[in-house]
Amino acid sequence: MQCRLVALAGSLILALAMTGCATPAAGAGVVTPEVISEPTETSEPTATSEPAAAVDSEVAAARERVQAWLEAAALPPGAVASDAPIGGFNSYTGWPCGPVEEFEAFWRIPGATVSDASNWLREHPTADLITTASAPTSDDPAITSAMVGYIPAPDSQEGIVYTIARTGDGVAVRAEIAALTASATCPPLPDGGVYGAPGQG
């Protein structure tokens, strides 16, 4: 009897040992961790830089034209460029259209008169610009200032306006130079009005 119990117990242990070593069927009772893919980071769409580049290009082109007109500016003999602005000018040119690039330059002409300087400027165009001055300036001593405008084409709202002002020892000349960008527009005037030419007041 004792031998039978020992044999039975041994059989039971053997059966349990065999069960523990058995290889389960494929997928049966095997827990595999769920694979979760990390979300892929995508960059937000950025606004194209083409419009900004186009604007920068237009501004650069307008600045180049301003610089070219300044370098081509023809001043009467004896004119001395001033590194600092010169006061005493009672009017300024309002460039109505835009975007526009602007620059000012100043000269002194000792011993000159307003009529001499303005008439010289009228007769000596800057670069290939055309004057907007319709008549010579009178040599009347009462005239203390005059304007001479130059534009690249009829009806243009850009170019150079020279203002000549009498000083204690001659005259001062201010050049207001403006160049429009390629996309510049002019605000419409009411009742079919038109803009006056630069340099005509």
Secondary structure, DSSP 8 states (H G I E B T S, - for coil): -HHHHHHHHHHHHHHHHHHHH----TTTT-------------------SHHHHHHHHHHHHHHHHHHHHHHH----TT-EEESS------------SEEEEEEEEEEEEET--HHHHHHHHHHS-STT-EE---S-----TT--EEEEEEESSTT-S-EEEEEEEEETTEEEEEEEEEEEEEEEE----GGG-----TT--
